[in-house]
Amino acid sequence: VQLVESGGGLAQAGESLTLSCAASGIRFDDNTDDYAIGWFRKAPGKEREGVSVISSADGTTYYADAVQGRFTTSSDAAKNTVTLQMNNLKPEDPAVYYCAAEYFGLWGYRNEYFLPSSYDYWGQGTQVTVSS
């Protein structure tokens, strides 16, 4: 599995940015290959935290409370990509954003989806900066 993020940059508070994660080695829309693909972020002085997760098989999503209602993650099976649409960016959102992938077996909510230590496959990260 290889992951490559793109789309970071600078936005003003209240604006939007879209991040993409190109995932190779994962078969999307395949119930026998159901990976959790998570978005995480790491801000200076803070621990890496989970933002969202999506099932590669059926697109089920979960979100951290801090981004619920503002961020949306989706997948495109034809392009093997996962997108993080970030709306209404806030001063607390700047960070390096990473996508990660892991096979957890039977899909269903678990706390491990939002724990960085649960994932073996990581992208290189992309910087998001928000100006007020």
C-alpha positions as CSV (number, residue, x, y, z in Angstrom):
1,V,0.0,0.0,0.0
2,Q,1.3,3.4,-1.0
3,L,-0.3,6.7,-0.1
4,V,0.4,10.2,-1.6
5,E,-1.3,13.3,-0.3
6,S,-1.8,16.5,-2.3
7,G,-3.8,19.7,-2.1
8,G,-2.6,21.4,1.0
9,G,-2.0,25.2,1.1
10,L,-3.0,28.4,2.5
11,A,-6.6,29.5,3.2
12,Q,-8.2,32.2,5.3
13,A,-10.4,31.3,8.2
14,G,-13.9,30.5,7.0
15,E,-12.6,29.3,3.6
16,S,-12.2,25.8,2.2
17,L,-9.5,23.5,1.1
18,T,-9.6,20.0,-0.5
19,L,-7.0,17.4,0.2
20,S,-6.5,14.2,-1.9
21,C,-4.9,10.9,-1.1
22,A,-3.9,8.7,-3.9
23,A,-4.0,5.1,-2.7
24,S,-2.3,2.3,-4.6
25,G,-2.5,-1.3,-3.4
26,I,-6.1,-1.0,-2.2
27,R,-9.1,-2.2,-4.2
28,F,-11.9,0.2,-3.6
29,D,-15.5,-1.0,-3.6
30,D,-14.3,-4.5,-2.7
31,N,-15.8,-6.0,0.4
32,T,-13.0,-8.6,0.6
33,D,-10.4,-5.8,0.8
34,D,-12.0,-3.4,3.3
35,Y,-9.3,-0.9,4.4
36,A,-9.9,1.9,6.8
37,I,-8.4,5.1,5.3
38,G,-7.9,7.7,7.8
39,W,-7.0,11.4,7.8
40,F,-4.8,12.6,10.6
41,R,-3.2,15.9,11.4
42,K,-0.1,17.0,13.4
43,A,0.2,20.6,14.6
44,P,3.3,21.9,16.2
45,G,3.5,21.0,19.8
46,K,0.6,18.7,19.6
47,E,0.2,15.0,19.1
48,R,-1.0,13.6,15.9
49,E,-4.8,13.3,16.0
50,G,-7.4,11.5,13.9
51,V,-9.7,13.6,11.8
52,S,-11.8,11.2,9.8
53,V,-11.9,7.6,8.5
54,I,-13.6,6.0,5.5
55,S,-14.2,2.4,4.5
56,S,-12.6,1.6,1.1
57,A,-15.3,-1.0,0.5
58,D,-18.5,0.9,1.1
59,G,-17.6,4.5,1.9
60,T,-18.8,4.5,5.5
61,T,-17.3,7.4,7.3
62,Y,-16.6,8.6,10.9
63,Y,-15.4,12.0,12.0
64,A,-13.7,13.5,15.1
65,D,-15.9,15.9,17.0
66,A,-13.6,18.8,16.2
67,V,-14.4,18.6,12.5
68,Q,-17.9,17.0,12.5
69,G,-20.1,19.1,10.2
70,R,-17.2,21.0,8.6
71,F,-15.0,18.3,7.0
72,T,-16.2,15.6,4.6
73,T,-14.2,12.6,3.4
74,S,-15.2,10.6,0.3
75,S,-13.7,8.1,-2.0
76,D,-13.5,7.7,-5.8
77,A,-13.1,4.1,-6.7
78,A,-12.3,4.9,-10.3
79,K,-9.3,7.1,-9.3
80,N,-8.4,5.1,-6.2
81,T,-8.4,8.4,-4.2
82,V,-9.8,9.6,-0.9
83,T,-10.7,13.2,-0.6
84,L,-11.0,15.4,2.5
85,Q,-13.1,18.5,1.9
86,M,-12.4,21.0,4.6
87,N,-15.0,23.8,4.9
88,N,-15.2,26.7,7.3
89,L,-11.5,26.4,8.3
90,K,-10.7,27.6,11.8
91,P,-7.5,28.9,13.4
92,E,-7.2,25.5,15.2
93,D,-7.1,23.5,11.9
94,P,-3.5,24.3,10.6
95,A,-1.3,21.2,10.7
96,V,0.4,18.7,8.5
97,Y,-2.4,16.4,7.3
98,Y,-1.6,12.8,6.6
99,C,-3.7,10.0,5.1
100,A,-3.1,6.5,6.5
101,A,-4.5,3.1,5.7
102,E,-4.9,-0.1,7.7
103,Y,-6.9,-3.4,7.4
104,F,-8.9,-3.9,10.6
105,G,-11.0,-6.8,9.4
106,L,-14.8,-6.6,9.9
107,W,-15.9,-3.0,9.5
108,G,-17.6,-1.3,12.4
109,Y,-16.8,1.7,14.6
110,R,-13.9,1.2,16.9
111,N,-11.7,3.7,18.7
112,E,-8.6,2.3,16.9
113,Y,-9.7,4.1,13.7
114,F,-8.6,7.4,15.3
115,L,-5.3,6.1,16.8
116,P,-2.2,6.8,14.8
117,S,-0.5,3.8,16.3
118,S,-3.2,1.5,14.7
119,Y,-2.0,2.3,11.1
120,D,0.9,0.8,9.3
121,Y,0.7,2.7,6.0
122,W,1.2,6.5,5.8
123,G,1.6,9.2,3.3
124,Q,4.2,11.9,3.5
125,G,1.8,14.6,4.6
126,T,0.7,17.9,3.2
127,Q,0.7,21.3,5.0
128,V,-2.5,23.2,5.7
129,T,-2.2,26.8,6.8
130,V,-5.0,29.0,7.9
131,S,-4.7,32.8,8.2
132,S,-7.1,34.8,10.3
